[in-house]
Each structure stands twice: as structure tokens, then as C-alpha cells.
Amino acid sequence: MSKFSKIVGIGMFAIFFALIVLIYLMGAWKVTDSIALPALAITGIVVLLGSLALVAVTFSYMGIGDKTQALALPEGSVRAVIALCLLVLFAILSIYLYGKLASPQPIQSFTELTAVDKDNLIKSLSPIDVVGVTGSDDKGFTVYVRQSVRAESVDFAKQILVMLGTLVASISSFYFGSRTAESTTSKGTTVLSVDAQPNVSSVSPSTIVRSPVAKSLLIFGQNLGGIQNVSLTNGTAVIRASGVTATPGAVTCDVKVGTDAPAGTWSISLSDAAGKTFPASQTISVS
């Protein structure tokens, strides 16, 4: 085992050992749930990021890191981490809130009350909060009370769950949607970009005979949807096409190459609505 492998192994062990110690200390110190829950969630995310950092260092040491991506990890790793963290937080919070709201509250007792105090206490409480009353006028009364969950607390828990659930759904949809788009692209489907450069792959026909009658010209390629003008050029002679119709994969137009047009090779130029010109690598032979 190399020295580097030992260092990585020790680092992973130290991270998880620190997490176990933290959990043990919170149990030994009887930390309240309101402190233990955020501490565990934050510590868990820190441990996960520390593990990812060690993986990134390992990849860099082995020369297989992708420097174009975050943490030099494979593409999509950071998105997956964010989605998983949100799912874990949602699960922890859901279980915690359900346990708090569903479990019965502890019973409190008010002892050595007079008859007047007992009646006033019972009137100030909801009937469902009073568990029982014992005692007598001579020895005093004892009232047992279980405080019910406040409606404000229930509403707050609902709002938290709805907000976090919406966030989890949106992040997860973005992650899986991005993965689907990448998978589609890797299988050969071309994803067009609005700002992509038009590219001409072929022209049909490649040879045009001079005639007073206009002929149809088909130009095939990629990202041709914004093309509005097509021109043929031979030296100082220029022929502008008419009836230009463009789609992302093809441009159709009518070209009239008169008998007075010079024979030879003509270059093709495309332009968009802004007047930007895109020369094509293909040419047309005029005879």
C-alpha cells in the first residue's frame, strides 16, 4: 500500500470517527432535539463534503480528475450531492416533526391547590388539556394537565414541510432532467443552441446550368433556423436567392443563374436578420 493510500484511508477514518464521537457526546450530554437535529444535519453534510474532497484529491493524484468540473469530479457529481443532501434533510425533518406532533406531551401536575385555585386553573385550560383532578378541601387538590400541541406549531411545521418539499422536487427534477439531456446528447441527438454557429454540410444540386429560369437550391446543415438571405458570389458577380425558407436542418431557396453569369465556381454565403454573414465551405459549379 502506497503512502498516499494510507493518508487517504486515515483521513476517511478520522472524518467518520469524529461523526461517531459527536453523536455519542450529544447522547451523553442529553442535548435537546432542537440543538441535536441541526448539529447532526450540518455535520453530516460536512462529512460528505470532506469525503468528496478526499476523493477529489485521490483522482488528482491518479491523474484522472476532470479539471473542467467542480472539485475535478465526474460531471454531475455536485448536482447529485446537492439532490441527496436535500432528500436526507427532508427525511430527517419529516420524521422529527411527525414524532414531535404525534407523540403525547408529558403530564404536568399542580399540587396543593385550594378549591378556588383549582376551579380557576381548569377554567383557564382547554377541557382536553385536563387529564384528571384528585384531592379534597382538607388536603388540597392536585390537577393533572397535558398541554396540547398549539395550532401555530402545526401550521409552522406544515409550511416548513411544503417549502422544503417544493425545493426537493425542483432540485431533483433539475438533476434528473440534466442527466436525461446529457444521455440524449451522448446517443447522437443534436441539441441546438440559440447562439450556435450555422454550419453547412452539403448543397444540392452542386452544379447549375445557366438558364433564364430560376432553380431550387437546397442547403443542408445545422443551426440554420435563423438564416434569411442566401447569396452566390463569383468575383464581382453576385446572385441573391429569392424565396428563402429556413429550418434548423435545411434552407430552401430559388436561384436564377442567367446566361450572362460567368461560368466556374461560385461561393455560397448565408446571412441572418442582423446582417451577420456565414460563409459556407461548399461551392456550386456553374456551367
Secondary structure, 3 states (H helix, E strand, C coil): CCHHHHHHHHHHHHHHHHHHHHHHHHHHCCCCHHHHHHHHHHHHHHHHHHHHHHHHHHHHHHCCCCCCCHHHCCCCHHHHHHHHHHHHHHHHHHHHHHHHHHCCCCEEEEEEECHHHHHHHHHHCCHHHEEEEEEECCCEEEEEEECCCCHHHHHHHHHHHHHHHHHHHHHHHHHHHHHHHHHHHHCCCCCCCCCCCCEEEEEECCEECCCCCCEEEEEEEECCCCEEEEEEEECCEEEECEEEEECCCEEEEEECCCCCCCCEEEEEEEEECCCCEEEEEEEEEEC
